[in-house]
Amino acid sequence: MPKEPAAVGGGYAEKVAVPAAHVFPIQEGISLTDAAAFPEVACTVWSTIFRTTRLSPDESFLVHGGSSGIGTFAIQIAKHLGIRVFITAGSEEKLAA
């Protein structure tokens, strides 16, 4: 019987067992919820936007839903890279955020 490949990425559970090399340490002052969410958001944004498109500082970037977790992270990375950012959001309050 062929050996199944090791599972990588994805999945949601209340508890998991993984090798220590597959997790990040939680920095002081960061909640467990925020610490758990950060890699998911960071990896999603980096792989689907910046790695795939290879945006450069001379380009513009439109973020729909700019007040969401994914949106705000994408905005921060784009601005850090010197990319001009435009956003949409569902309300003036969300645009202000």
C-alpha positions as CSV (number, residue, x, y, z in Angstrom):
1,M,0.0,0.0,0.0
2,P,1.5,3.4,-0.9
3,K,2.4,5.8,1.9
4,E,0.2,8.9,2.0
5,P,2.0,12.2,1.9
6,A,2.3,14.2,5.1
7,A,-0.4,16.8,5.6
8,V,0.8,20.4,5.1
9,G,-1.1,23.6,6.0
10,G,-4.8,24.0,6.4
11,G,-7.1,22.7,9.1
12,Y,-9.0,23.9,12.0
13,A,-9.2,22.2,15.4
14,E,-9.3,23.0,19.1
15,K,-6.2,20.9,19.7
16,V,-3.4,19.6,17.5
17,A,-0.1,17.7,17.9
18,V,2.7,18.9,15.7
19,P,6.5,18.9,15.7
20,A,7.8,21.9,17.6
21,A,9.6,23.1,14.4
22,H,6.1,23.7,12.9
23,V,5.0,26.4,15.4
24,F,6.1,29.9,16.3
25,P,6.7,31.1,19.8
26,I,4.1,33.5,21.2
27,Q,5.6,36.9,22.0
28,E,4.9,38.4,25.4
29,G,1.7,40.6,25.3
30,I,0.1,38.7,22.3
31,S,-3.1,36.8,23.0
32,L,-3.3,33.1,21.9
33,T,-6.1,34.1,19.5
34,D,-4.0,36.8,17.8
35,A,-0.9,34.6,17.8
36,A,-2.9,31.8,16.1
37,A,-4.4,34.1,13.5
38,F,-1.2,35.9,12.5
39,P,0.5,33.1,10.4
40,E,-2.8,32.4,8.6
41,V,-3.2,36.0,7.6
42,A,0.4,36.6,6.8
43,C,0.9,33.5,4.7
44,T,-2.4,34.1,2.8
45,V,-1.5,37.7,2.0
46,W,2.1,37.0,1.1
47,S,1.5,33.9,-1.1
48,T,-1.7,35.1,-2.9
49,I,-0.8,38.8,-3.4
50,F,2.9,39.6,-3.2
51,R,4.5,36.3,-4.2
52,T,2.1,35.7,-7.0
53,T,1.8,39.2,-8.5
54,R,5.3,40.4,-7.6
55,L,3.9,44.0,-7.1
56,S,6.6,46.6,-7.2
57,P,6.9,50.1,-5.7
58,D,6.0,51.7,-9.1
59,E,2.6,50.0,-9.1
60,S,-0.8,50.6,-7.4
61,F,-2.7,48.1,-5.4
62,L,-6.5,48.1,-4.8
63,V,-7.7,46.3,-1.7
64,H,-11.4,45.5,-1.5
65,G,-12.5,45.2,2.1
66,G,-9.6,47.2,3.4
67,S,-10.8,47.1,7.0
68,S,-10.7,43.3,7.2
69,G,-7.9,41.3,8.8
70,I,-6.6,40.2,5.4
71,G,-7.1,43.7,4.0
72,T,-5.3,45.6,6.8
73,F,-2.4,43.2,6.7
74,A,-2.1,43.6,2.9
75,I,-2.2,47.4,3.2
76,Q,0.6,47.4,5.8
77,I,2.8,45.1,3.7
78,A,2.2,47.0,0.5
79,K,2.9,50.4,2.2
80,H,6.1,48.9,3.7
81,L,7.2,47.9,0.2
82,G,6.5,51.4,-1.1
83,I,3.4,50.4,-3.2
84,R,0.6,52.9,-3.6
85,V,-2.5,51.6,-2.0
86,F,-6.2,52.3,-2.7
87,I,-9.0,50.7,-0.6
88,T,-12.7,50.1,-0.5
89,A,-14.7,49.4,2.6
90,G,-18.4,49.2,3.5
91,S,-18.7,52.4,5.6
92,E,-17.0,55.7,6.4
93,E,-16.1,54.2,9.8
94,K,-14.3,51.3,8.2
95,L,-12.6,53.6,5.8
96,A,-11.3,55.7,8.7
97,A,-10.0,52.6,10.4
